[in-house]
Amino acid sequence: MFAKVIIDQDAKALDKEFEYKVPDGYELEIGMRVLVPFGNRILQGFVIELKNDCEFDENKIKNIISNVDDFPCIKKEMISLMKFMAQKYHLKLASILRLFIPSQMREGKVKDIFESYYHLSENYKDIQIKSSAKKQVEIIELFEKNITKYFSQTELKDFSQSAIKSLLEKGILIKEKVKINRTPFVISKEDKKVTLNDMQQNALNVIKENKTYLLHGVTGSGKTEVYMHLIARALNEGKSAIMLVPEISLTPQIMSNFKSRFGDSVALLHSGLSAGEKFDEWKRLYSEQAKIAIGARSAIFAPLENLGVIIIDEEHESSYVSESNPRFVTCDIADFRARYNSCPLVLGSATPSIDSYRKATQGKYQLVELPIRANGKELPRIQIVDMMNEIRMGNSGIFSNQLLAELYNVVNNKKQAMIFINRRGYSSFMRCRDCGYIAKCTNCDVSLVYHKEDNRLKCHYCGAQFKVLTKCPSCHSDNIQYGAIGTESVTNALKEIFPDVEILRMDNDTTTTKNSHQKILSKFANSRPAILVGTQMIAKGHDFDDVIIVGIVDADQGLYQADYRSTERTFSLITQVAGRAGRSSIEGKVILQTYSPKHYVYKFASNYDYKGFFRKEENIRETAQFPPFTKIIRVLFADHDENYVRNLLKICYNEIEKLKDEFGEQIIYFDAMKSPIKRMQNKYRYQILLRTKLEKADEIENRVFDIVDKNSKNSVFIEINPQNMT
């Protein structure tokens, strides 16, 4: 027998199938990891095919040395998925297979852990012990009082090892090694028995076929309860389920809800777990001890079989698109797995992406709507505050008079508020007022952000840190100006105004330690009055009954970026964060601070008019010829050697330029340029941008991939409709 093996090496030259002989009598299965000879080295690989014949001279075929695991860690569905991803995204085969198993498992750095447990033997009463052996008698009495329980070594620490050893030797006690699961910590709560309203029940009844559904429900409409009922139905049919959320910060609350409903059937997969936790949760899913996978983007690769439903909550979120190698779109993977398992794929959102909603209007997705809140209450009223008027009235502070008045009301009534600003740190830059010098990162072409708490300047792209400016290094002036505010400065300002109130901050700086998301959210949930300041981490999914005010400090922040999605993102964030207010019987209110109150995005957002916004945005994109009416292909070149990058860009540019002559008007735009951020992590970045009509878009895309594959090594990335144009 012969095996086709993918070598687990991220090298272009090894990106193909290699053939090896399976030694006689050797038991091997498709999906197993094996050790194979490769040149003068021994490398690890994945078996993706077994066959009886060989395409080459059998005498030149080397033998597989041994297998790494005693089970096939890559299931057959995932091998099919590997082929799909390789074709669609032009990824290396080994890079794809690595997505399917925990990285520490692949590196051999994590294994199962076991602990010794003791229990009484079946015939222990037939064995006599001396009454003088008092400790042995006490141990037996302990077990008899807990006849069904197994006791660990730790639980028997009060008894001498000699007494336990004697009972083992006599056959009264039995010692067994039991696998211990390193389970992520989840706050337990009582499961609320919820009866679906008519609209939720209708959604549940509609979502049952093997196709894609867009569940468009306003914030608080009860989408999560529909998800739970869909998963319960899948479990009742003997099937499994995957539920994705866009942010790790959402998983504590989601996990708590799902654990209370489904118990140990739920497993958690995301980057915030320890290596041991991730490995054990993956094994529970693989072995079907758990049948529900919940997590962020990577959970779409959960090793589950016989899927009954796949759910992507907040489907509009850009975090579902991988922007680092290997690059992929989660929705594409979910679509493949749903079709493979003949199960529904549910995309849920209060603000669907323009692309998804257009597909729903065209009938490619089936639209299911939840237009009102589950509790029947009105959505919180959004009040737009013109900050230019505040300045004219002499208020140059962070907060408008309206927002401050509402926060005082929250404090006096012992309620809660959320303050949203999508920028972390204290200020976005430090600049010399005299000569204009701005402190920039030495590795990236970006300004450094001032973090007052650490008294450091930090780069948010590579993580480098620098001393704070006290004098300008260029002109030696001490006249230093601070840039735009962030979460840290907002938090400090609130602490000065409300010194006796619990003010919490939730951003990438405060959530670096294990379970930090859970601790912050738990502390906020149990504090009255309390104010939670945060970035988009707080904007979606969270459900706190006593949040009656949401303040959006700088709504304009993402509105004027050089990105065709900027208005869509702004509308989505406003709608999502506004939905955190008024989720119980108390009416909620949102104070939205802006310097551009007449912008159309605020008009639609303040009325929760998604359909109006969609029609406006669809018209703008069709006129300007942007996705979803066209396709953007971005070829990004990045390397430490700038001359190498520029030369490689020229080679690819000259070949791609010939496509413009071949495809004519199908290519609307074509140009080469420096990337908006010219240098990142000490790599120089240049790019080629194409915008194509949809008619020949796939063909042009494949030709671009072929040109890049032919000319490049590992310094080029291709993105289709990139989420971040910088």
ZILINQUI-V742922 format. One record per residue. N is the residue number from 1. RES is the residue in one small letter. D_LAST is the distance of its C-alpha to the last C-alpha in whole Angstrom. Layout:
BEGIN
n:N res:RES d_last:D_LAST
n:N res:RES d_last:D_LAST
END
This chain:
BEGIN
n:1 res:m d_last:51
n:2 res:f d_last:47
n:3 res:a d_last:44
n:4 res:k d_last:41
n:5 res:v d_last:38
n:6 res:i d_last:34
n:7 res:i d_last:34
n:8 res:d d_last:32
n:9 res:q d_last:30
n:10 res:d d_last:26
n:11 res:a d_last:27
n:12 res:k d_last:27
n:13 res:a d_last:31
n:14 res:l d_last:32
n:15 res:d d_last:30
n:16 res:k d_last:33
n:17 res:e d_last:36
n:18 res:f d_last:39
n:19 res:e d_last:42
n:20 res:y d_last:45
n:21 res:k d_last:48
n:22 res:v d_last:49
n:23 res:p d_last:52
n:24 res:d d_last:55
n:25 res:g d_last:56
n:26 res:y d_last:52
n:27 res:e d_last:51
n:28 res:l d_last:47
n:29 res:e d_last:45
n:30 res:i d_last:42
n:31 res:g d_last:39
n:32 res:m d_last:40
n:33 res:r d_last:39
n:34 res:v d_last:41
n:35 res:l d_last:42
n:36 res:v d_last:42
n:37 res:p d_last:43
n:38 res:f d_last:41
n:39 res:g d_last:42
n:40 res:n d_last:44
n:41 res:r d_last:41
n:42 res:i d_last:41
n:43 res:l d_last:38
n:44 res:q d_last:37
n:45 res:g d_last:36
n:46 res:f d_last:36
n:47 res:v d_last:39
n:48 res:i d_last:38
n:49 res:e d_last:41
n:50 res:l d_last:45
n:51 res:k d_last:47
n:52 res:n d_last:51
n:53 res:d d_last:51
n:54 res:c d_last:49
n:55 res:e d_last:47
n:56 res:f d_last:48
n:57 res:d d_last:51
n:58 res:e d_last:52
n:59 res:n d_last:53
n:60 res:k d_last:50
n:61 res:i d_last:48
n:62 res:k d_last:48
n:63 res:n d_last:48
n:64 res:i d_last:46
n:65 res:i d_last:47
n:66 res:s d_last:46
n:67 res:n d_last:44
n:68 res:v d_last:42
n:69 res:d d_last:43
n:70 res:d d_last:46
n:71 res:f d_last:43
n:72 res:p d_last:41
n:73 res:c d_last:38
n:74 res:i d_last:36
n:75 res:k d_last:37
n:76 res:k d_last:38
n:77 res:e d_last:35
n:78 res:m d_last:33
n:79 res:i d_last:34
n:80 res:s d_last:34
n:81 res:l d_last:30
n:82 res:m d_last:29
n:83 res:k d_last:30
n:84 res:f d_last:28
n:85 res:m d_last:25
n:86 res:a d_last:26
n:87 res:q d_last:26
n:88 res:k d_last:24
n:89 res:y d_last:21
n:90 res:h d_last:22
n:91 res:l d_last:22
n:92 res:k d_last:25
n:93 res:l d_last:28
n:94 res:a d_last:28
n:95 res:s d_last:25
n:96 res:i d_last:26
n:97 res:l d_last:29
n:98 res:r d_last:28
n:99 res:l d_last:26
n:100 res:f d_last:29
n:101 res:i d_last:31
n:102 res:p d_last:30
n:103 res:s d_last:29
n:104 res:q d_last:32
n:105 res:m d_last:34
n:106 res:r d_last:33
n:107 res:e d_last:33
n:108 res:g d_last:37
n:109 res:k d_last:36
n:110 res:v d_last:37
n:111 res:k d_last:40
n:112 res:d d_last:43
n:113 res:i d_last:44
n:114 res:f d_last:48
n:115 res:e d_last:51
n:116 res:s d_last:54
n:117 res:y d_last:56
n:118 res:y d_last:60
n:119 res:h d_last:62
n:120 res:l d_last:66
n:121 res:s d_last:67
n:122 res:e d_last:69
n:123 res:n d_last:72
n:124 res:y d_last:72
n:125 res:k d_last:75
n:126 res:d d_last:77
n:127 res:i d_last:76
n:128 res:q d_last:79
n:129 res:i d_last:78
n:130 res:k d_last:80
n:131 res:s d_last:80
n:132 res:s d_last:80
n:133 res:a d_last:76
n:134 res:k d_last:75
n:135 res:k d_last:71
n:136 res:q d_last:71
n:137 res:v d_last:73
n:138 res:e d_last:70
n:139 res:i d_last:67
n:140 res:i d_last:69
n:141 res:e d_last:70
n:142 res:l d_last:66
n:143 res:f d_last:65
n:144 res:e d_last:68
n:145 res:k d_last:66
n:146 res:n d_last:63
n:147 res:i d_last:64
n:148 res:t d_last:61
n:149 res:k d_last:59
n:150 res:y d_last:58
n:151 res:f d_last:58
n:152 res:s d_last:55
n:153 res:q d_last:56
n:154 res:t d_last:55
n:155 res:e d_last:56
n:156 res:l d_last:60
n:157 res:k d_last:59
n:158 res:d d_last:62
n:159 res:f d_last:64
n:160 res:s d_last:66
n:161 res:q d_last:64
n:162 res:s d_last:68
n:163 res:a d_last:69
n:164 res:i d_last:66
n:165 res:k d_last:67
n:166 res:s d_last:70
n:167 res:l d_last:69
n:168 res:l d_last:67
n:169 res:e d_last:70
n:170 res:k d_last:72
n:171 res:g d_last:70
n:172 res:i d_last:70
n:173 res:l d_last:66
n:174 res:i d_last:63
n:175 res:k d_last:60
n:176 res:e d_last:57
n:177 res:k d_last:54
n:178 res:v d_last:51
n:179 res:k d_last:47
n:180 res:i d_last:45
n:181 res:n d_last:42
n:182 res:r d_last:40
n:183 res:t d_last:38
n:184 res:p d_last:36
n:185 res:f d_last:37
n:186 res:v d_last:37
n:187 res:i d_last:39
n:188 res:s d_last:42
n:189 res:k d_last:43
n:190 res:e d_last:45
n:191 res:d d_last:44
n:192 res:k d_last:45
n:193 res:k d_last:47
n:194 res:v d_last:45
n:195 res:t d_last:46
n:196 res:l d_last:44
n:197 res:n d_last:44
n:198 res:d d_last:45
n:199 res:m d_last:41
n:200 res:q d_last:40
n:201 res:q d_last:43
n:202 res:n d_last:42
n:203 res:a d_last:39
n:204 res:l d_last:40
n:205 res:n d_last:43
n:206 res:v d_last:40
n:207 res:i d_last:38
n:208 res:k d_last:40
n:209 res:e d_last:40
n:210 res:n d_last:37
n:211 res:k d_last:34
n:212 res:t d_last:31
n:213 res:y d_last:32
n:214 res:l d_last:29
n:215 res:l d_last:31
n:216 res:h d_last:30
n:217 res:g d_last:31
n:218 res:v d_last:31
n:219 res:t d_last:30
n:220 res:g d_last:34
n:221 res:s d_last:35
n:222 res:g d_last:36
n:223 res:k d_last:33
n:224 res:t d_last:34
n:225 res:e d_last:37
n:226 res:v d_last:37
n:227 res:y d_last:35
n:228 res:m d_last:38
n:229 res:h d_last:40
n:230 res:l d_last:39
n:231 res:i d_last:38
n:232 res:a d_last:42
n:233 res:r d_last:43
n:234 res:a d_last:41
n:235 res:l d_last:43
n:236 res:n d_last:46
n:237 res:e d_last:46
n:238 res:g d_last:46
n:239 res:k d_last:42
n:240 res:s d_last:39
n:241 res:a d_last:36
n:242 res:i d_last:32
n:243 res:m d_last:30
n:244 res:l d_last:26
n:245 res:v d_last:25
n:246 res:p d_last:21
n:247 res:e d_last:21
n:248 res:i d_last:24
n:249 res:s d_last:25
n:250 res:l d_last:27
n:251 res:t d_last:29
n:252 res:p d_last:31
n:253 res:q d_last:32
n:254 res:i d_last:32
n:255 res:m d_last:34
n:256 res:s d_last:37
n:257 res:n d_last:37
n:258 res:f d_last:37
n:259 res:k d_last:39
n:260 res:s d_last:42
n:261 res:r d_last:42
n:262 res:f d_last:42
n:263 res:g d_last:43
n:264 res:d d_last:42
n:265 res:s d_last:41
n:266 res:v d_last:38
n:267 res:a d_last:35
n:268 res:l d_last:32
n:269 res:l d_last:29
n:270 res:h d_last:26
n:271 res:s d_last:24
n:272 res:g d_last:26
n:273 res:l d_last:30
n:274 res:s d_last:32
n:275 res:a d_last:32
n:276 res:g d_last:36
n:277 res:e d_last:35
n:278 res:k d_last:32
n:279 res:f d_last:35
n:280 res:d d_last:38
n:281 res:e d_last:36
n:282 res:w d_last:35
n:283 res:k d_last:38
n:284 res:r d_last:40
n:285 res:l d_last:38
n:286 res:y d_last:39
n:287 res:s d_last:42
n:288 res:e d_last:42
n:289 res:q d_last:43
n:290 res:a d_last:40
n:291 res:k d_last:39
n:292 res:i d_last:36
n:293 res:a d_last:33
n:294 res:i d_last:31
n:295 res:g d_last:27
n:296 res:a d_last:24
n:297 res:r d_last:22
n:298 res:s d_last:24
n:299 res:a d_last:27
n:300 res:i d_last:27
n:301 res:f d_last:28
n:302 res:a d_last:31
n:303 res:p d_last:34
n:304 res:l d_last:36
n:305 res:e d_last:38
n:306 res:n d_last:40
n:307 res:l d_last:37
n:308 res:g d_last:38
n:309 res:v d_last:35
n:310 res:i d_last:31
n:311 res:i d_last:30
n:312 res:i d_last:26
n:313 res:d d_last:26
n:314 res:e d_last:23
n:315 res:e d_last:22
n:316 res:h d_last:19
n:317 res:e d_last:17
n:318 res:s d_last:14
n:319 res:s d_last:15
n:320 res:y d_last:18
n:321 res:v d_last:15
n:322 res:s d_last:15
n:323 res:e d_last:11
n:324 res:s d_last:14
n:325 res:n d_last:17
n:326 res:p d_last:19
n:327 res:r d_last:16
n:328 res:f d_last:18
n:329 res:v d_last:18
n:330 res:t d_last:21
n:331 res:c d_last:23
n:332 res:d d_last:23
n:333 res:i d_last:25
n:334 res:a d_last:27
n:335 res:d d_last:28
n:336 res:f d_last:29
n:337 res:r d_last:31
n:338 res:a d_last:33
n:339 res:r d_last:34
n:340 res:y d_last:35
n:341 res:n d_last:37
n:342 res:s d_last:38
n:343 res:c d_last:37
n:344 res:p d_last:35
n:345 res:l d_last:31
n:346 res:v d_last:30
n:347 res:l d_last:27
n:348 res:g d_last:28
n:349 res:s d_last:26
n:350 res:a d_last:27
n:351 res:t d_last:24
n:352 res:p d_last:23
n:353 res:s d_last:20
n:354 res:i d_last:21
n:355 res:d d_last:21
n:356 res:s d_last:23
n:357 res:y d_last:25
n:358 res:r d_last:26
n:359 res:k d_last:27
n:360 res:a d_last:29
n:361 res:t d_last:31
n:362 res:q d_last:31
n:363 res:g d_last:33
n:364 res:k d_last:31
n:365 res:y d_last:31
n:366 res:q d_last:34
n:367 res:l d_last:33
n:368 res:v d_last:35
n:369 res:e d_last:34
n:370 res:l d_last:35
n:371 res:p d_last:35
n:372 res:i d_last:37
n:373 res:r d_last:37
n:374 res:a d_last:39
n:375 res:n d_last:41
n:376 res:g d_last:42
n:377 res:k d_last:41
n:378 res:e d_last:38
n:379 res:l d_last:35
n:380 res:p d_last:34
n:381 res:r d_last:34
n:382 res:i d_last:31
n:383 res:q d_last:32
n:384 res:i d_last:30
n:385 res:v d_last:30
n:386 res:d d_last:29
n:387 res:m d_last:28
n:388 res:m d_last:29
n:389 res:n d_last:33
n:390 res:e d_last:33
n:391 res:i d_last:32
n:392 res:r d_last:35
n:393 res:m d_last:37
n:394 res:g d_last:37
n:395 res:n d_last:34
n:396 res:s d_last:31
n:397 res:g d_last:31
n:398 res:i d_last:28
n:399 res:f d_last:30
n:400 res:s d_last:32
n:401 res:n d_last:36
n:402 res:q d_last:35
n:403 res:l d_last:33
n:404 res:l d_last:35
n:405 res:a d_last:38
n:406 res:e d_last:37
n:407 res:l d_last:36
n:408 res:y d_last:40
n:409 res:n d_last:41
n:410 res:v d_last:39
n:411 res:v d_last:41
n:412 res:n d_last:44
n:413 res:n d_last:44
n:414 res:k d_last:43
n:415 res:k d_last:40
n:416 res:q d_last:36
n:417 res:a d_last:33
n:418 res:m d_last:29
n:419 res:i d_last:27
n:420 res:f d_last:23
n:421 res:i d_last:21
n:422 res:n d_last:17
n:423 res:r d_last:17
n:424 res:r d_last:18
n:425 res:g d_last:20
n:426 res:y d_last:23
n:427 res:s d_last:21
n:428 res:s d_last:17
n:429 res:f d_last:18
n:430 res:m d_last:22
n:431 res:r d_last:22
n:432 res:c d_last:26
n:433 res:r d_last:27
n:434 res:d d_last:29
n:435 res:c d_last:27
n:436 res:g d_last:24
n:437 res:y d_last:23
n:438 res:i d_last:20
n:439 res:a d_last:20
n:440 res:k d_last:17
n:441 res:c d_last:16
n:442 res:t d_last:18
n:443 res:n d_last:16
n:444 res:c d_last:13
n:445 res:d d_last:11
n:446 res:v d_last:11
n:447 res:s d_last:14
n:448 res:l d_last:17
n:449 res:v d_last:18
n:450 res:y d_last:21
n:451 res:h d_last:23
n:452 res:k d_last:27
n:453 res:e d_last:28
n:454 res:d d_last:28
n:455 res:n d_last:28
n:456 res:r d_last:25
n:457 res:l d_last:22
n:458 res:k d_last:19
n:459 res:c d_last:16
n:460 res:h d_last:14
n:461 res:y d_last:12
n:462 res:c d_last:15
n:463 res:g d_last:18
n:464 res:a d_last:19
n:465 res:q d_last:22
n:466 res:f d_last:24
n:467 res:k d_last:27
n:468 res:v d_last:26
n:469 res:l d_last:27
n:470 res:t d_last:31
n:471 res:k d_last:31
n:472 res:c d_last:28
n:473 res:p d_last:28
n:474 res:s d_last:28
n:475 res:c d_last:31
n:476 res:h d_last:32
n:477 res:s d_last:32
n:478 res:d d_last:32
n:479 res:n d_last:31
n:480 res:i d_last:28
n:481 res:q d_last:26
n:482 res:y d_last:24
n:483 res:g d_last:20
n:484 res:a d_last:20
n:485 res:i d_last:21
n:486 res:g d_last:20
n:487 res:t d_last:23
n:488 res:e d_last:25
n:489 res:s d_last:26
n:490 res:v d_last:27
n:491 res:t d_last:29
n:492 res:n d_last:31
n:493 res:a d_last:31
n:494 res:l d_last:33
n:495 res:k d_last:35
n:496 res:e d_last:36
n:497 res:i d_last:37
n:498 res:f d_last:38
n:499 res:p d_last:40
n:500 res:d d_last:42
n:501 res:v d_last:39
n:502 res:e d_last:37
n:503 res:i d_last:33
n:504 res:l d_last:31
n:505 res:r d_last:27
n:506 res:m d_last:25
n:507 res:d d_last:21
n:508 res:n d_last:20
n:509 res:d d_last:22
n:510 res:t d_last:25
n:511 res:t d_last:25
n:512 res:t d_last:25
n:513 res:t d_last:29
n:514 res:k d_last:30
n:515 res:n d_last:31
n:516 res:s d_last:30
n:517 res:h d_last:28
n:518 res:q d_last:32
n:519 res:k d_last:33
n:520 res:i d_last:31
n:521 res:l d_last:32
n:522 res:s d_last:35
n:523 res:k d_last:36
n:524 res:f d_last:35
n:525 res:a d_last:37
n:526 res:n d_last:40
n:527 res:s d_last:40
n:528 res:r d_last:41
n:529 res:p d_last:40
n:530 res:a d_last:36
n:531 res:i d_last:33
n:532 res:l d_last:30
n:533 res:v d_last:27
n:534 res:g d_last:23
n:535 res:t d_last:20
n:536 res:q d_last:19
n:537 res:m d_last:21
n:538 res:i d_last:24
n:539 res:a d_last:23
n:540 res:k d_last:25
n:541 res:g d_last:28
n:542 res:h d_last:30
n:543 res:d d_last:33
n:544 res:f d_last:35
n:545 res:d d_last:38
n:546 res:d d_last:39
n:547 res:v d_last:35
n:548 res:i d_last:36
n:549 res:i d_last:34
n:550 res:v d_last:30
n:551 res:g d_last:28
n:552 res:i d_last:25
n:553 res:v d_last:24
n:554 res:d d_last:21
n:555 res:a d_last:20
n:556 res:d d_last:18
n:557 res:q d_last:15
n:558 res:g d_last:13
n:559 res:l d_last:15
n:560 res:y d_last:13
n:561 res:q d_last:10
n:562 res:a d_last:8
n:563 res:d d_last:8
n:564 res:y d_last:12
n:565 res:r d_last:12
n:566 res:s d_last:12
n:567 res:t d_last:16
n:568 res:e d_last:17
n:569 res:r d_last:15
n:570 res:t d_last:17
n:571 res:f d_last:20
n:572 res:s d_last:20
n:573 res:l d_last:20
n:574 res:i d_last:22
n:575 res:t d_last:25
n:576 res:q d_last:24
n:577 res:v d_last:25
n:578 res:a d_last:28
n:579 res:g d_last:29
n:580 res:r d_last:30
n:581 res:a d_last:33
n:582 res:g d_last:36
n:583 res:r d_last:36
n:584 res:s d_last:40
n:585 res:s d_last:43
n:586 res:i d_last:42
n:587 res:e d_last:40
n:588 res:g d_last:36
n:589 res:k d_last:34
n:590 res:v d_last:31
n:591 res:i d_last:30
n:592 res:l d_last:27
n:593 res:q d_last:26
n:594 res:t d_last:24
n:595 res:y d_last:24
n:596 res:s d_last:24
n:597 res:p d_last:27
n:598 res:k d_last:27
n:599 res:h d_last:24
n:600 res:y d_last:24
n:601 res:v d_last:22
n:602 res:y d_last:25
n:603 res:k d_last:28
n:604 res:f d_last:27
n:605 res:a d_last:26
n:606 res:s d_last:29
n:607 res:n d_last:31
n:608 res:y d_last:29
n:609 res:d d_last:29
n:610 res:y d_last:27
n:611 res:k d_last:29
n:612 res:g d_last:29
n:613 res:f d_last:25
n:614 res:f d_last:24
n:615 res:r d_last:27
n:616 res:k d_last:25
n:617 res:e d_last:21
n:618 res:e d_last:23
n:619 res:n d_last:25
n:620 res:i d_last:21
n:621 res:r d_last:19
n:622 res:e d_last:23
n:623 res:t d_last:23
n:624 res:a d_last:20
n:625 res:q d_last:20
n:626 res:f d_last:17
n:627 res:p d_last:17
n:628 res:p d_last:19
n:629 res:f d_last:21
n:630 res:t d_last:19
n:631 res:k d_last:17
n:632 res:i d_last:14
n:633 res:i d_last:14
n:634 res:r d_last:11
n:635 res:v d_last:12
n:636 res:l d_last:10
n:637 res:f d_last:13
n:638 res:a d_last:13
n:639 res:d d_last:16
n:640 res:h d_last:18
n:641 res:d d_last:20
n:642 res:e d_last:18
n:643 res:n d_last:21
n:644 res:y d_last:21
n:645 res:v d_last:17
n:646 res:r d_last:18
n:647 res:n d_last:21
n:648 res:l d_last:20
n:649 res:l d_last:18
n:650 res:k d_last:21
n:651 res:i d_last:23
n:652 res:c d_last:20
n:653 res:y d_last:20
n:654 res:n d_last:23
n:655 res:e d_last:24
n:656 res:i d_last:22
n:657 res:e d_last:23
n:658 res:k d_last:26
n:659 res:l d_last:25
n:660 res:k d_last:24
n:661 res:d d_last:28
n:662 res:e d_last:29
n:663 res:f d_last:27
n:664 res:g d_last:28
n:665 res:e d_last:26
n:666 res:q d_last:25
n:667 res:i d_last:22
n:668 res:i d_last:21
n:669 res:y d_last:18
n:670 res:f d_last:17
n:671 res:d d_last:15
n:672 res:a d_last:14
n:673 res:m d_last:12
n:674 res:k d_last:10
n:675 res:s d_last:7
n:676 res:p d_last:5
n:677 res:i d_last:6
n:678 res:k d_last:9
n:679 res:r d_last:11
n:680 res:m d_last:11
n:681 res:q d_last:14
n:682 res:n d_last:16
n:683 res:k d_last:14
n:684 res:y d_last:13
n:685 res:r d_last:10
n:686 res:y d_last:11
n:687 res:q d_last:10
n:688 res:i d_last:13
n:689 res:l d_last:12
n:690 res:l d_last:15
n:691 res:r d_last:16
n:692 res:t d_last:20
n:693 res:k d_last:23
n:694 res:l d_last:24
n:695 res:e d_last:27
n:696 res:k d_last:26
n:697 res:a d_last:22
n:698 res:d d_last:24
n:699 res:e d_last:26
n:700 res:i d_last:23
n:701 res:e d_last:21
n:702 res:n d_last:23
n:703 res:r d_last:24
n:704 res:v d_last:21
n:705 res:f d_last:21
n:706 res:d d_last:24
n:707 res:i d_last:23
n:708 res:v d_last:21
n:709 res:d d_last:23
n:710 res:k d_last:26
n:711 res:n d_last:24
n:712 res:s d_last:22
n:713 res:k d_last:23
n:714 res:n d_last:20
n:715 res:s d_last:17
n:716 res:v d_last:15
n:717 res:f d_last:14
n:718 res:i d_last:14
n:719 res:e d_last:12
n:720 res:i d_last:14
n:721 res:n d_last:12
n:722 res:p d_last:9
n:723 res:q d_last:9
n:724 res:n d_last:5
n:725 res:m d_last:4
n:726 res:t d_last:0
END
